[in-house]
Amino acid sequence: MQCSKRILIFGTGDYYQRYCKWLNHYQIIALIDNDSHKQGTLLDGYPVMSPQSAICLKYEFIVILSIHDKEMREQLVSLGVNPKQIYNQNDLYLFQRDLDVKPVRIYKKNHVELHDSRDVDYNAAGKMVIFSNDLYINGASMAVVNVASVLAATYDVIVATSEDGYCRQILNDRGIDVIIDENISVLSMEQIEWLSGARLIICNTIHFYRFLAKRCGDIPTIWWLHEPAFFYEGLDIDILKNISQDNMIILAVSEVAKRACLRYNPKITINIFPVYVDDVEQVNRKLRGKFTFATIGYVRPWKGQDLFIEAIQEIQDFYDDVEFLIIGDNSSCFAQKLKVAENSKVHFLGEMSPEKLNDMYKNIDVVVCPSRIESLSIVVIEAMIRDIPSIVSSSAGVAEYITDGLDGWIFTSENVDELKDKMIYAIENRDEVLEVGGRSREIYEKFFSKKVFSDRLLKMVEEMISG
């Protein structure tokens, strides 16, 4: 049944696609976007308007669905919107009375089961439940896949998420059941009735802070943080500060992720717990006719692909046998603006499956991580596994493990001249690139291998459940 409240939604990107379903029962009178190319169009039947035009309409509140919540909130307030009329995706729990409870889908290797989320015909009694924000192809989701795989060799494990994706099939192929429960986005842990009797809970990413605010304290819990500081800007810090650590261990994938959380809650205890990445069959690397640089990951402002392109534009005309690849989802407005730089040497290849990306690595000589902020960087670790050296921003968590010039190269974050110089050095010292790549493999074996990770994880889990 539709609610009579008239609302505006600010944001038409990833977060809109993920969370708009929870607002469909309201009278959505318009969508707001700052992109002039979207203004005047329709999306899902709703008109897309500028902030200045939309706020002239009669509405009860505005919901921001974007990672850029802080800037968008400030923009609305500067236009005269009452701050009390502004919400974001983290506030969806406030609308619970109006929300329709979604059914739970359980994906097993060969079939799917449907259950009412508030029915007890399914429960996780005796199981270890690993919560993932989504199952798209990204570093955090692959970390969940690997944790589940390690634990499933010893324990009964199930993965739960609100957003289905490619990684679900990987888990099912490994014999691990997956629960798709959209209600996880808006309910707290104690409200998820099928969790009753779980043996251990692992929550992956900061997105579960509200979920953990009201939790089942008798269930041992691990909270694994991956995010840099800007992810915290739209959170309710008071809730974050009041989360109890009783019967809960908090981990972070890097010092970058640890500092981000401590900045907002300095009283909690956080231990460093890096991810592991699956090893691959070693290939004897050798120089090819072309020398190839690549960035891999979502094409977004904080990933810094614009810095990579700036460096490329200063060197591409001086080397005929060099090419540059930008691999990753490029559907954002930011990516579309960067695509004007595409030419015979600069290629936007879009998102790739893990299998296709594995083949692509064979044609890459140097991976570039130009991120303005990055908690770790899975792709740099994947490069290390394959003896491929990386040029890494000083803001990336993985830079803590690299010795500049020995097993990789580090440039000062956002310094295009330094990035350019490192790229030129690699082009003009190609034999050394092979040597640096070989030494980078040693970082993987010491810090990010399955054995190192598994030993630490199993020891920690056993201590928690034995109490």
TACOR-V281811 format. One line per field, one symbol per residue. ss: DSSP state (~ for helix, > for strand, _ for the rest). phi: phi as a letter, one per 30 degrees, with the letter a starting at -180 (. if undefined). burial: b if it has 16 or more other C-alpha atoms within 10 Angstrom, else e. A space follows every 50 residues. Layout:
ss = ???
phi = ???
burial = ???
This chain:
ss = _____>>>>>___~~~~~~~~~~___>>>>>>_________>>__>>>>_ ~~~~______>>>>____~~~~~~~~~~____~~~>>>~~~~~~~~~~__ ___>>>>____>>>>____________>>>>>______~~~~~~~~~~~~ ~~____>>>>>____~~~~~~~~___>>>>>~~~~___~~~_~~~____> >>>>_~~~~~~~~______>>>>>>___~~~~____~~~~~______>>> >>__~~~~~~~~~~_____>>>__________________>>>>>>____ ~~~_~~~~~~~~~~~~~~___>>>>>>_____~~~~~~~~~____>>>>> ___~~~~~~~~~~__>>>>____>___~~~~~~~~___>>>>>__>~~~~ ~_______>>>____~~~~~~~~~~~~~_~~~~~~~~~~~~~~~~~~~_~ ~~~~~~~~~~~~~~~~_
phi = .ddddcbccckbceddddcdddcddddddaccaddddddjccbhicdcbd edddddddbcaccdcadceedddddddddjddedccbbddcdddcedddd dcdcccccebabccbddcccdbbceiccccccdabddaddddddeddddd dddbbdbbcbacbdaedddddddcicdbccbddedbcdedcddddeieda bbccjdecddeddbbdddcebccccbcddddddcdddddedcddcdhbcc bbdaddddddddecbdddcbcdbddcbedbddcddbdcdccbcbcbkedb eddidddedededdbddcbdccbbccckebdddeddddddddadccbcci dbdedddeddedcccbccccedaadbjddddddeecicdbcbddddeddd ccceicblbbbdeicddddeddddeddcbdddedddddddeddeddcbdd ddddedddddddddddi
burial = eeeeebbbbbbbeeebebbbebbebbebbbbbbbeeebbeeeeeeebbbb beebbeeebebbbbbbbebbebbeebeeeebeeeebbbbbbbbeeeeebe ebbbbbbbbeeeeebebeeeebbbeebbbbbbbbbbbbbbbbbbbbbbbb bbeeebbbbbbbbbeebbbebbeebbbbbbbbbbbbbbbbbbebbbbbbb bbbbbbbbbbbbbbbbeebbbbbbbbbbbebbebbeeeebbebeeeebbb bbbbbbbbbbbeebbeeeebebbbbbbeeeeeeeeeeeeebbbbbbbbbb bebbbbbbbebbeeebeeeeebbbbbbbbbeebebeeebebeeebbbbeb bbeeeeeeeebebbbbbbbbbbbbbbbbbbbbbbbbbbbbbbbbbbbbbe ebeeebbbbbbebbebebbbebbbebbeeeeebbbbbbbbbbbbbebbbb ebbbeebeeebeebeee
